[in-house]
């Protein structure tokens, strides 16, 4: 498992993950699964449980996505280091 922290968000890449590239962002009790898109942008993964905790606020999710976007290159390198 790989781990990076930025602006209060802990990003994790699990070794058992597979393509497409994604990271799990943890902010307080909220987990957001972030797609690291080939065009250098981020988005929520396209699945029903992309946001884990029913009490997550839009602001919390936006924060995780904004931090992931700001640190896209570092997160992509982390994913590549785990999955090459």
N, C-alpha and C positions, 0 to 999 in steps of 0.2 A: 504494500500500500504506500502511495506517495502522499505527501501533505505539504501544503503551503498556507500561510495566513496573510491576509491583507485587510485592513480597515474593519477589523472585527469579524471577518468571515473566514472560516476554516474550509479550505478546499481539499478534497480527497479524491484520489484516483485509485480505484480498486484493481488489483491484479487480475481478477477474473473477468473484468469488463472486456468488451469487444467493440469493433467498429459499429457505429460511428463514434467519433471521439466525444467524450462527455466527462464532466466532473460533478461531484456532489458538493454543494456549498451549504455549510451549516452556519446559521446565524441565530444565536439563542437556541430556542427549541425548534426552529424551522429548518427543514432540509429542502433545498431546491436543486433539482437535477438539471444541469446546464449543458446544452449542446454546443460544442466548439465547432462551428461551421467552417467548411473549406474556404469560404470567402473572407475569413478573418472576423466574423461577427459571432455573437452568441444569441441563443434563444432558449426557451424552455424546451426540454425534450418533448417529443410528440407522443405522450402516453398519459394515461389518466392519473397516475400517481407522481407526476413531475414535481408537485408541491406536497410535501409530507408534513402535515399537521393541519387539521381543519381550522385551527385558530390563526393561521398565518395571515398577516395583513398584506395588502397590496404594496405598502411602503417597504415591508421587509423583503418581499420578493423582488421589487424594483432595486433595492439596495444590493442584493446578491448579484443580480444581473449586471448592474452598473459596475460593481467591483470586478466581476469576471471580465467584462468588456475592457476595463482599464488595464487589466493584467493578462490579456489574452495570450500574448507571447509566452509568458512564464507558465501559464496553465497548459498551453499546447506542448511546451518542452517537457513539462512534468508527465503529461500523458504519453509522449513519445519515449521518454526514459523508461516508462513501465511497459510499453507495448511495442516500441520500435518499429 
